[in-house]
Amino acid sequence: MPVITLPDGSQRQFDHPVTVYDVAANINGNLAKAALGGKIPKGLVDTSHCIKEDTTLTIITDRDPEGLEIIRHSCAHLLAQAVKQLYPEAQVTIGPVIEDGFYYDFVYPKGFTLEDLQIIEDRMKLLADQDISVHRQVKSRNDSISFFHDLGEEYKAKIIESIPEDQDISLYQQGDFTDLCRGPHVPSTSKIKAFKLTKVSGAYWRGDAKNEMLQRIYGTAWSDKKALKAYLHRLEEAEKRDHRKIGTELDLFSIQEEAGGGLVFWHPMGARIRRVIEDLWRERHAAAGYETLYTPHIAHENLWHISGHTNFYRESMYQPMEDDNQFYQLKPMNCPFHVLIYKGRLRSYREFPLRWAELGTVYRHEMSGALHGLMRVRGFTQDDAHIFCREGQIESEVLAILDFTLNMLKTFGFHQYEIELSTRPENSVGSDEIWDRATKALRSALEKKELSYGIDEGGGAFYGPKIDIKIEDAIGRKWQCSTVQLDFNLPNRFEMEYIAEDGTRQRPIMIHRAVLGSLERFFGILIEHFAGKFPPWLAPVQVVVINITDRQTEYAEQIEQILKKQGFRSALDLRNEKIGFKIREHTLKRIPYLLIVGDKEVTQQQVAVRTRAGKDLGVMSLDSFSEYLKAQITRFSYDISEED
């Protein structure tokens, strides 16, 4: 007689085995209709899962994150079923859930077109409307291999062949389609109410470029049509804000294929913004007690053996280069270099905490297919910092880092964020005791700051637990930039020491910390967050002076020179073009302020001020405008709503 304990602590007792659906129906009929699955201590299960023993149970609906994952996974199966009905010669491979949706890979030499996607989506809608029941069945490994061989699904058979012989295989059937899957899945196709196929691309079988090319169809699925519509609107906005497109329009940066993919060239306008970011970064770090370091771009391969990167990070490192029978490697990280500076002499506890920061360029071996504008590159500049301290100083340092980081992010216009505490991964170093102490220290700091956070089980670095901060941009997307990581590993591997208060030699604690993450990626995020309409303090050109006719040329030049001497990033447009044309062009270049001078302004020694949003601020003296713009810059002010 199983006793079911529900999330609110209440219990339901039954005199026979029951399914998750039975329990939901016992609570109320509406919950039974809404149920997509259940959550027991062992994980997520189908509504048909039979409960024979006492357990805790959460009924999963489309209001739960797990429910949305079940919908998306089931929608991938719906996609595969539609493809098999329409294109019987296609073979199915895998179809996992990804962020905001799903994909499914097919073997289909003819290739799918965008027109095919609409046909497939229409068939999916038809199958969903048919309310086809979804059933789970379990077969032996060998029977499952034979089953898919008989269907002609050789890739499914290959997947199962890689599974141990003594393991049973779960299959899901909906109508004429059966797929290999762990589940869980929706009880029927009618639960899949809002979806859209978004694109098709190529993908290698098992992600290996040596294997055959497959056809990958991407899609998105949501709990209802309203959520789907909102997501599709975000996609439209994201396309308008694409940093690659805006970067070209504003001449900010480029990726030169002649030099190699994933290597960023900062153009003058982009370099101006980078300099503003770097100046602010250095100023804030100096005020927070950090010293700036500069370190080499390469190091002897032995350094990476000692640090552990060769073992734990080899795939992301470039191959060694030889010089005088010695082998050197481009650095994937800055931390071992800071350790070497620390070890230059014996340190005392009186020096702690040591806070060292560097804008250090590192190099990662990324697959060409993974490269994406500024968001995924091979060479980038990390805003790295490392703090060396005693164990008793960890909490206070982490608290200071959190304050520092959140203030910096707010300066750039990011006021919404999510925080995750990542715990020990399987492939890691160090004792359980050390990991427990480190994780407890990070957790304590978050709780003292009263910051809400989630847990990313197993998401820590190989050398220690970490706190990740994900910022939310103007259209609701999450970006992981900032991180705080505790490291008991490198101090041990490099035998770092300091003289403690009692005269003994002790190991320091090392804290890795990044605020912006990578200047390149952060710049890409800024471009999309602001849609290229940078706030005045960050804009590469803050104000442009425009004359109406040649009669105002001398006055316009005087105005622009004064602005430059006052420290503003100004420009001058004296072209023999109509004023409307010039205003439109500089508005498209997203310059915050336009100063227009005609005969009236020359006579009155004033300027007519217009914003890029088209707002007329009226005629004022140059001194008044300068004070206004200075106040905007000093306050780091920016109201995104004014740009809508």
Steps between C-alpha positions, in 0.01 A plus 500: 500500500707797378491829689560798269643816657423815302708824486280673762566216746154345469472128436280271293474131589392232252424130547645405160777615262412825326627702205603864514179577309295315766651714774430819303139389443467425870595859575267656241387450143655819366843398627462161331420671168799730535750234613794444267711285732615455855812559705610235751833470683648308205407774252231585245253227395200464270143541622466125434783418741380248760570577868509195725686633805494805725650803329491876457335625183464828316246514218662676203291729278587748226546766768814324622843529331511120492163500327630725226796266453262202465298693239811586301636147510164365391485760222832367366333156473201662330738656248663161431161334455393768251826467305467119480145530369592759238848374408506123574854465358640731773663333800474638853798542735468716815268779611592672828364800685708818478456849642158635393425200281626180341652355186499168318772363270403304191687308234345644184742551209253714302500758778208694645398844375319781679192403300533147637501640856156651453366172359649309794361749752152469350520121535613539862194715573278235345659226716466713812131557429447125465566456874719193445583315823868463588604167653825387659628146456816328613700254289832325541799653327522226236126506431517878460786472251303245298188718520672802343688287248164367382372857464808592298607751768869411500609806697267419789644148499854643512408715802365198688806291409710742707286425810608218739344162417334450838310831481132509406390758245196725526307581182213742447224436249248749366286365219717372215825639647727345763816663635781413735482726805541514878198728526285618656252617237156657489212250537361599159590722205215741581711633789735654242313822425746768387807438286689631199776358281765769470788390279690215337876450495767237460647297786749216515398158632610482865648850462810369322609678180636166372147358492220556251302821487144490637204735464412677825157656539461748787176592668357669805207395719315677780216436741253717307470716189545824695843384626593384150401835353708684760800279422468551124484874565824469698655319204397785270649750745816292531538500122465878489758529779749249354839637601658378176256705290520810720877463532527527122253788474683704764847382390586372847686174437561222250609137474755479219495153346841560345638512854292203619154454649425604855759780512359846562613824337388807694436795266546863616139544618497165680845570647368827645231308687752242615725775635210648699423155644865436585546844660193446719620147581844623613356792696252280689761232571750751633234641732422146622861427593612301194844524340527459122719232343621428147612149404628322184283335237692171495678280753707183510278191480626385843305785660175356365597153624551636851176702497299199385369667184671242280293226663172684550499754216705343220222509236466877536874568475702558185776259410848579639746694282868410500792738555858382571372153585263651756122492466276798574122539498265794461334565833135396537488671842690760698494341844831303490683820408365679806607204711856531367509868597379404847777243530765757408567544871377369833182678611376596846147484640534876554483552120164328469268533328700544178266613223649479150311577179588474134338564165675196359449362151459122489456249220258208479483235228136527395350291218430716194132405507467634855637847420240778514595865455627640830311245708726203424855580390848350515688796642345724764588726791387384843449750779675264736575552866650272762489553870740326737387488859466295818207265541345729760491783243305308233155615604584869526680492166212324325255751651714786364521331159122463484450869583766603249358279225135596539587872511709467184224314316243762604727771358468333161121489528451143627270508802343154472705188555495138616758339726608136508724317745681223312617195692761231449510331157592135448831580332663708773795515738524542877353335807134498599589699810657779298206513259250507786681791668527695178136447405386596851700824482336604171154405623551700820598812305192478278272457799657790690436721196141363498539412132272231364684229308456163336723194522680364194588152618835391359549827313814615682847535349733201533689682775220645710137617543383826351233768492375600155297813434274505191391845389169563325507722194238739362299222332517253788788277392745369761876533458759349730786746545611533862648220707663449839695177546679363805818305437683283750662309215752737335653604833572132562621419149738797501595453869409858580576617854483794734632564850206479739457702819650218707807480276400179322477464125143466374320466166311809381147485362460609138183665372447529123269783399370655179240776474448551127636159405644583159522851354408368156195306613390774741527754218279276285246482783509879542439554129191277511379630837506860377426408135806710416348805674773533760442733794678835466781403739582193290423615144804523267370836376296687758403803295526611138486864389308554174482820297205587278691700237860601436432831680517319837823308427731711716258506795442123477876441502539720809223313682653160420848608611365626832319171558821307429698716745232433762567128461193401302523254212369728226484503121431760231283469189556784250397308190304678231188292559147586604458532878228231505734253331779568750269473800364169374848359435635583846180371658558168324855507637332522843692810615337621826489876428492713187586872522353685206618851415337738253513876458280555807727291724809683372343836571389398852819296566290196584434146375180309418510163680335186371521143633537187287149404611375809313427707810558876462667635815480857371758773450757559773846639560796268451582532871151381591525204265846413631373496857203287394718244318756495780224416749380217274851355485581546869182319607555219246140571415300320238129441463436220252134600477592826329634301206186294435 
